[in-house]
Amino acid sequence: MAIDSNEKSLPKTGSAPGPSDLFISILGASFSITTGEDPEYLNEVLDQYRLAVSNTQGISGMKDPLKVAILTGFLLCDEINKLKLQVEEEQVADKKIMNHAINLATSLVDKVNEIPPPVKPHQTNG
């Protein structure tokens, strides 16, 4: 990802030559990034970050752009870690369920294997 600082205010998206250029202007800073990501995805991420910044300003009352950016980053990392923990817990639960299902299936197969084969009636030539 390439970053190009630019002091003038830039629109949210622009007519940059590359399809993955994104212009960012937030908290008094303006710059552009170039990446291999889809432009729509980049705009969604930027919108999500703008909302996170707005929420941080609302709950904290902070106005200093650097402090807002740091606290927003901290809160987003907290959210990421909580989601990762949730996924890990779900994976552990899924693994327990899978192991239980395997144990049940193995037990069932063992029980089936304990059943003696049917006795064939003797045939007489008659």
C-alpha positions in Angstrom: 0.0 0.0 0.0 1.5 3.3 -1.0 0.7 6.5 0.9 0.9 10.0 -0.5 0.5 12.9 1.9 -1.4 15.9 0.5 -2.1 19.0 2.6 -5.1 20.2 0.5 -8.6 18.9 1.2 -9.4 16.0 -1.1 -12.7 14.4 -1.9 -13.5 11.0 -0.4 -12.8 9.3 -3.8 -11.2 10.8 -6.8 -10.4 10.2 -10.4 -7.0 8.8 -9.7 -5.3 6.8 -12.5 -5.3 3.5 -10.6 -8.6 1.7 -9.8 -7.5 1.1 -6.2 -6.5 4.7 -5.2 -8.4 6.1 -2.3 -8.2 9.7 -1.0 -8.7 10.1 2.7 -9.5 13.3 4.4 -10.3 12.9 8.1 -9.3 14.5 11.4 -7.5 17.3 9.6 -5.3 15.0 7.7 -5.5 14.3 3.9 -3.6 11.8 1.9 -4.1 9.1 -0.7 -3.4 5.4 -0.7 -2.8 3.0 -3.5 -3.5 -0.7 -3.0 -4.6 -3.8 -4.8 -7.8 -3.9 -2.9 -11.2 -3.3 -4.5 -12.2 0.4 -4.5 -15.7 -0.4 -3.2 -14.2 -2.3 -0.3 -11.8 0.5 0.4 -14.7 3.0 0.5 -16.6 0.7 2.9 -13.6 0.5 5.2 -13.2 4.3 5.1 -16.9 4.8 5.9 -16.6 2.3 8.7 -13.6 4.2 10.1 -15.4 7.6 9.8 -18.2 6.1 11.8 -15.8 4.7 14.4 -14.1 8.1 14.7 -17.5 9.8 15.0 -18.5 7.3 17.7 -15.2 7.8 19.6 -15.7 11.6 19.5 -19.3 11.2 20.8 -18.5 8.9 23.7 -15.2 10.5 24.7 -15.9 14.2 24.1 -12.3 14.4 22.7 -11.6 17.0 20.1 -7.8 16.5 19.6 -7.4 14.6 16.3 -4.4 12.6 17.4 -6.1 11.5 20.6 -9.3 10.7 18.7 -7.3 8.6 16.2 -5.4 6.8 18.9 -8.5 6.0 20.9 -10.4 4.9 17.8 -7.6 2.6 16.9 -7.5 1.2 20.4 -11.2 0.6 20.5 -11.1 -1.0 17.1 -8.3 -3.3 18.2 -10.4 -4.2 21.3 -13.3 -5.1 19.1 -11.1 -7.2 16.8 -9.7 -9.1 19.8 -13.2 -9.7 21.3 -14.4 -11.0 17.9 -11.3 -13.3 17.6 -12.0 -14.6 21.1 -15.6 -15.3 20.2 -14.5 -17.1 17.0 -12.0 -19.2 19.0 -14.6 -20.1 21.6 -17.0 -21.1 18.8 -14.3 -23.2 17.2 -13.6 -25.0 20.5 -17.4 -25.6 20.9 -17.6 -26.9 17.3 -14.6 -29.2 18.0 -16.2 -30.6 21.1 -19.4 -31.2 19.2 -17.5 -32.9 16.4 -15.5 -35.1 18.8 -18.8 -36.1 20.5 -20.4 -37.0 17.2 -17.3 -39.0 16.2 -17.4 -40.8 19.6 -21.1 -41.6 19.1 -20.5 -42.8 15.6 -17.5 -45.0 16.7 -19.5 -46.4 19.5 -22.4 -47.2 17.2 -20.1 -48.9 14.7 -18.5 -50.9 17.6 -22.0 -52.0 18.8 -22.9 -53.0 15.2 -19.7 -55.0 14.9 -20.5 -56.9 18.2 -23.7 -58.3 16.7 -23.0 -61.9 15.7 -23.7 -62.7 12.1 -27.0 -64.4 11.4 -27.0 -68.2 11.5 -27.8 -69.7 8.2 -30.3 -72.6 8.4 -28.9 -75.9 7.4 -30.2 -77.1 4.1 -31.0 -80.8 3.6 -30.9 -82.5 0.2 -34.2 -84.0 0.0 
